[in-house]
Amino acid sequence: MNVARVPKLSRPTGRVLTDEHVFLTGGTGFLGQAILERLLSSHPGTRITMLVRGKGSQDAAARVAGLLRKPVFSRWIESIGDEEARRQFMVRVHAHDGSLGQVGTLPTDIDVVLHSASTVSFDPPIDEAFDTNVGGAQSIYDALLATKSDPHVVHISTAYVGGVRKGIAPEGSLTHTVDWLAEYEAAKSARNRVELESRQPEALRRQLASARAQHGKTGPQAVAQFAESARADWVRERLVDYGRMRAESLGWTDVYTLTKAFGERVAEELWAGAGHRLSVVRPSIIESALHHPFPGWIDGFKVADPLIIAYGRGQLPDFPGLPDSILDVIPVDFVVNAALAVAAREARPGSAEYFHVSSGASNPLPFHRMYEHVNTYFTANPLPDEKGDIAVPLWRFPGGMRVEKALARRESQANRAEQIISRLPTTPRTRGWLDAVTSGQRSLKRLRAFTELYRAYVQTEIIFDDTNTRALLASLPEAVQQDEGFDVTEIDWERYFHDIHFPAVTTLTRAFSNRPAARTRATRMLPARTDVVAIFDLEGTVLESNLVKQYLLLWAGSVPRARVARDLGDFAFALPKYLRAERRDRGEFIRTFMRRYEGFKVGEIQRLVRGSFGRAMMRRALPDALRRVQDHRDAGHRTILVTGTIDLMVAPFLPYFDEVVAGRMHEKDGVLTGFLADPPLVDEARAAWLRHYAVKNGFDLDRSYGYGDSHADLVWLQLLGHPSAVNPDLNLYRHARAKHWNVLDWKRRPAASDTVGTDTIVPNITEGVGQPSQSRGASATSHGI
Ligand SMILES: NC(=O)c1ccc[n+]([C@@H]2O[C@H](COP(=O)([O-])OP(=O)(O)OC[C@H]3O[C@@H](n4cnc5c(N)ncnc54)[C@H](OP(=O)(O)O)[C@@H]3O)[C@@H](O)[C@H]2O)c1
């Protein structure tokens, strides 16, 4: 390899790009968009070919054409007009369909390459990080070598590429002897090894047992799906761990900086080593623009922003950063200007030169100053939450070990609290507790992730030497220094953060937080359409009762005096068996419990359902539920009550729904045998029925609605576009919150109005089933498919 370590620019040459053909990778990203904009707006003679991959339904050309709608181009478009901007874009910008893995055949007349594409996540799985940042670089240089041309390559790296170290980091080739090719091979094979490991019977048994314990009630298919997704998560986490640990064991902060370091080696060996011109640009933490295209331009949240926003939201009570470490931030326009100046300079063939685009050496920002800026800003401009303005915490910088210990203690307290709450009965109060604990756990998880991810950036004692970059700036013509300069000493950090960067990132946050909450979405008007269904579960959702209470009601109305004591004793004896079955599988519980109806006369049940039993059921019907059913009917939706209960008992609900789908019991000579005629329509069986029903009757499930209360309802609810968890048990509640489903609290009617007939929604039920005036009425159908 012939890589010169050049501490100072041998020949600073102040040129600018004029009519070059530029090949740009990463042009759809944050830095890439800003580079493209600068080329278009300030270097009108240049042409740009962009390596872009198709995504979703968009091919590379469509993605490139769509870029023009991005805010980064707004000022340029304003300055030359829409039509001219579009014309120039068409003529000057071309999409090269490909990716870092498959670069394809490149044009042979490229003058300058700006290789910016990269994965910038700190902790991707090891193979993904290597494939993009090492294998990707390899493919780019191989494709360039195949053109037999000699462009000047500007390889965008990162200032943190030198790994964990203290003191001045020089602008030169990295001094390590790690065999990047061997590491790449090991990273590629890691996935195979981990995938194999994840399929070992012991590992599968553990995942299956845990999925069964948590989701057994939702059915066997769901258990298998949860187990498989837990396996895939485990594979990913393990590969992330492989990356993190390999990076640390080699002296780097994370797999991102490790692979960026190897990416530099690839460039040095394949490109400079083959006698070509190579410049390596190493920016520090890139944040919003100071001047161009306009102050505060940024494309989504960048490296330091999640930390800033988490602080503004009051989610970081303290932080393990070193208060006197330098937080090296650089505005994106400085990086663009420096990269283009580097690209235009006269580089020497067969050697590489390095440029730190950073602020720490010439205009340092200590971490405690940054903290003061953030604290002052959010104290003056607090972010809002549901309770009002968020008060930000005061950080004391107690040191990494103490933060770590406090964090571990709070994590174990939160986990214990969650275990206790999960065993309590579900009430609005326990759900509130669960919310508080879950939100606390989320904050702790966030704090842990931030602590691990940012440790290297806020505990670092490195200063990035910027001599080469300053020399290059000084060599530029005065006008270029003014318009496309990168003199970091001109940055007034207080003004930059208070007037430019914080407003830019908090505007993004406020835009996100203005989205309507799930609870308010539930109250929106229902759209009128006839191709949707609204499915309601019965027990716990429409009716504040369950199979056991229904049985006891019927039993009480029909049992001969002589059998009361014996029946009650038998019932009490069987209760633990029912509880065990209910915990395992809802279908098993129904099947076991319904055996109690053995010997009940059908005629007798019908008489009770028309009388006292029916009245008691309707007293327990939730008025909010019946109102919601009516709303759906008014909107033209087909309303269906689906229940694991048998048809004989749901007769009081027939008037309210277009259809009632219930189970049936086997009978002989008018007497129930205690066996079900069809399998109970719960969990996965209900999901299968629903899919079949929708296909057969032409309903669109993506636009349909579902209401259920129990974890066993999860599988069928998630088939619907608008699922709602009604008075949910804690497991369903947890899922609903995680997936942003509606969570509804439907209250039982107050005891004082415990008589039916006064509400227009609930009809008067005396002998026989009343019919609400606005209802069409249904007949109970069995669900056999
Ligand atoms: N952001 C920072 O603070 C920072 C700091 C120091 C150095 N850098 C360096 O600056 C460069 C740009 O970073 P950024 O912040 O602009 O990142 P970014 O916004 O995440 O953009 C990454 C770009 O790389 C492209 N890319 C990723 N994988 C690809 C693949 N397999 N094939 C083709 N294109 C691929 C992406 O294309 P898609 O749109 O198709 O995904 C996107 O255009 C990177 O080299 C990074 O290491 C960034």
The ligand as an ORCA input file, in Angstrom:
! r2SCAN-3c Opt
* xyz 0 1
  N     -24.761     12.381     10.427
  C     -23.668     12.580     11.119
  O     -23.676     13.180     12.203
  C     -22.341     12.115     10.566
  C     -21.194     12.397     11.296
  C     -19.978     12.012     10.802
  C     -19.891     11.364      9.603
  N     -21.022     11.085      8.903
  C     -20.898     10.377      7.636
  O     -21.562     11.140      6.642
  C     -22.111     10.271      5.653
  C     -23.583     10.617      5.439
  O     -24.295     10.480      6.653
  P     -25.807     10.946      6.772
  O     -25.981     11.535      8.117
  O     -26.165     11.734      5.568
  O     -26.540      9.552      6.734
  P     -28.062      9.222      6.301
  O     -28.891     10.431      6.347
  O     -28.457      8.049      7.082
  O     -27.898      8.783      4.784
  C     -27.300      7.569      4.439
  C     -27.299      7.464      2.945
  O     -26.618      6.281      2.590
  C     -27.455      5.544      1.705
  N     -27.244      4.105      1.859
  C     -27.163      3.404      3.012
  N     -27.009      2.099      2.736
  C     -26.981      1.984      1.388
  C     -26.847      0.891      0.490
  N     -26.681     -0.357      0.943
  N     -26.886      1.138     -0.832
  C     -27.045      2.400     -1.300
  N     -27.186      3.487     -0.497
  C     -27.142      3.272      0.830
  C     -28.850      5.907      2.103
  O     -29.711      5.600      1.023
  P     -31.259      5.219      1.222
  O     -31.999      6.528      1.213
  O     -31.552      4.358      0.060
  O     -31.370      4.500      2.534
  C     -28.693      7.395      2.337
  O     -28.698      8.073      1.129
  C     -21.866      8.856      6.135
  O     -20.743      8.343      5.484
  C     -21.568      9.022      7.609
  O     -20.724      8.007      8.105
  C     -22.243     11.450      9.365
*
